[in-house]
Amino acid sequence: MTTKSDATPKSAPRTRGRNVLAVASGKGGVGKTWFSITLTHAMVLEGHKALLFDGDLGLANIDIQLGLMPKHDLGGVIAGRISLKDAITKFPDGGFDIIAGRSGSGSLANLPATRLQALSDDLIQTGKSYDKVLIDLGAGVDQGVRQMTGLANTVIVITNGDPTSLTDAYAFIKITHMARPKTDIRVVVNMAKDKKEGQAIYNKLLKACEGFLKISPPLLGVIRSDTRVSECIRNQTPLLMRHPNCDAAHDIEAIAQTLLEE
């Protein structure tokens, strides 16, 4: 498997939230944001208070997938007009809160390190009011992604059978492991034909991690390909509301239960 650059990552944030999970992919287009939304919803349905933070600074779209028009977003926080708590938007249909980014705002993707650190500290503090905080990270491994990753107690890496997806997932795992060797990294295979194919995809990634990094990030779950997922995204409706009994819904619920039981 081809790997990304071995550039040494910059230092990660000082504080890590025990209730914080980060969802990453390395490569865009693997269903990361949809997974973040659905996992948050599944945790709420299990009785947990949850906050979903759109950490895809600059290409934010959680609010779009949920059909929301937030009054405030991270743009106002970065500009100093509002606090992070004031940027919280409730999603009553799903029972959870979100902090929306600002889609298309490249300035948010290039925040100075000091501003990004202040935002990270504010998120940890705000997150103390919740049972779970999920960060939907941006694709790639830039400074902002690495800093937000460092906030999480558990990092979930989403991949699929696309070779570029596997390569980028490996690159993300490598850089995260280099920055924080004790980070709890889990793998989720999305859009698999069935559980067997998902396991085979995971095994390819595991082989690279064990061979080059000497680590074995566990498989958190396999999400089977389901046409009802794209239907829900087009209709800006959460899967667990529109099709709660489909295969993909059951797969994410199992993942949520695994995380919550721990």
N, C-alpha and C positions, 0 to 999 in steps of 0.2 A: 504494500500500500504506500502510495506517495505521501509524504508528509510536508507540512508547511515549514516556514522558516523557524530556525532554532533561536530567534532573537530572545534575549532575556527579558521577561516581563517586568514592568515597573512594580513598585511595592503596592500591596493591597491595603485596604483600609484597616484601621486599628480595631474597630468594633465589629463583632459578629452577633447577629440576632439568633437566639435559640429557636425562635418560632418562625424564622425566615427561610423560605425555599426560593431558589432561583431556577428559572427554566431557560435553557440555552439550546442552541442548535449548531452554531458555527456557520452553517449555510441557511439562507432564507428559503422559504417555500416548502418546508417540511411539516407545517402545521403547528408551529410552536405557540403562536398566539391563541389559536383555537384550543389547543391543549391546556394552556394556562387558564383560559376562561372556564373551560369545562371542569378542570380539576378543582378550581376555586368553588364552583357551583356544587360539585360533589361533596366537598368538605362541609359546606354550609348545610346541605341536606342531611349530613351526619351530625348536625347540631353544633357546629363550630362557627364562631364569628370570624369572618375573613376579610382581608383587604387585598385587592389586586392592584399592583403598581406597574404602570406602563414604563418599563425601563428602556424601551426601544427609542431612546432619545433622538428625535429628528425624523423618525419614520413610524410614529406612533399610530396604532389603529385599533386598540381595544374598544374605544368608544364607538368606532365605526361598526365593528362586528356586533356590538350590542344595540346598535341603533340609537345611541345616546347623543345628546348635544350638550356637553358640560358647560356650565356657566364659567367655570374656572379650570385651568390646567397648569401644567408645569411651567408654561411660558410666563405666567404671572408670578410664580414662585421664584424663578430664576431672575426675573426683572426686579424682584424685591417689592412687588405690589401687594402680595398676599403671603400668608404662611402656608406651609405644606398642609396643615390641617384644614385650612380654608379651601384647599384645592380638592378635597374629598368630594366625590359625587356618589350618591346612593343609587344602586340599581335594585329597586324594590321587587321587580319580577324574579330576580335571582336571589335576593336576600343578602347580597354582599356589597361592599363599597369598592370604588375604583379611584385611582388617581391617574388622570389621563395625561398623556404627553401632548405634543403639538405636532401633528403630521406635517412633514415637509419643512420643518424648521431646522436647517442645518446647524444653526448657532447652538442649539441644545446638544447636538452630537459632538461639539468641540468645546465643551466647557473647560475653563482653566481648572487645574487640579484642586486648588483651594476651594473653588465653588462646588466642585463635584464632591469633595470631602464633606463640606457643610451640608449639602443635600443628603448625603449618605447618613450623616449623624442625625439629621432631622427625621429621616425615614425610620431609623432604629427607634427613636424616641416615640414617634407617632405609632409605630407598630406595637408598642406595649399595651395598647388598648384592645388588641385583637388576639385571638387564639392562633391564627395563622396569617402570615403575610407572604404573598407570592409575587415575585418580581419576574415580569416577562422581559427578558433581556433582549437587546438588539442582536442581530446576526453579526458574526465576526468576532474578533478578539482585540478591539481597540481599547484605549485607556478607559473609556466610560464603561464598557462591558466588563473589563477586568475589575474595576472598582466596585461595581454593583455585585459582581459575583462574590467578592470578598465579604459581603454582608451576610451571605447565606450560610446556614448551618448544613444544609443539604442542597446540592446542585443536581438538577435533572437535565440530562443531555438527550435531546430528541434527534433521532436519525431515521432514515429509511434505507431502502435497498439501492439507492442511487450511489454509484462509486464516489461522486464528488461529495455527497452528503456524509458518507462514512469517513472520507479523508478529512473533511472539515470538522467533524465530530471528534476525530482523533486529535487534530490540532488543538481544539479547544480543551480537551481533557489534558493534553500534555502541558499547555501553558498554565492551566489552573493548578495542576499538580506541582509544577515547578514553583509557583507563587506560594501555594499553601499545601504542602505535602499531606496534611492530615484531613483535607477536605473530603467530606462524604459525597462522592460522585456516584450517581445512579444513571442507568441507561434505559430509555424507552424507545422501542421501535414502533414507528407509526406507519399506517397504510400498508400493513402486511397482508398478503393474501389469506394467510391463516397463521395459527400459532407456530406451526412447524417452520414456515418460511421466516417468521419473525425471529425465532431462535437461531436459525442459520445466519441471518443478517447480523444478529448480535455476536455470534461466534467469530465472525470476521473481524469485528471491532475489538473484541476481547483478545484475539490472537495478537493483534498489533500492540495493544496496551501491555500485555504480558511479555511480549518479545522485546519491546523497546523501552518501556517504562517500568517494567517489573511490578505492575499493579493490576488488580482484577476488579474493575468497577462492576458491581452486580447488575443484573437485568431486573429492573423494577417492574416492567410489564411490556406486553405486546398489544398494540391497538390494531384490530383488523380493519381493513379497508371497507368503507361503508358509504354508499352514494348519498345517504341521508345527512352525512356531515356537510358536504358541499351545499346541499339544499338549505340547511340551517344557516350556513354562512351567507348565502345569497339573500335569505329572508331576515338576516340580522336577529336571529332567535337562538338562544342556547339549546344545544342538543338535548339536554336532560329535561327541557320543558316540552320540546316538540316531538322527540322520539326517545323517550326514556327507556324503552325496552329493546332497543336495537343493539347489535353486537358491540359497536364502538362505545356506546353508553355503558354497557356492562363492563367492558375492559377498563374504562377510566374509573368507574366506581370501585373496581377491585384494586386499582393503583392507589386511590384515595384511602381505602380501608387499610392497606398495607402501611402507608405512611402514618395514619392516625393511630394504629395499634402500637406503633413504636413509641 
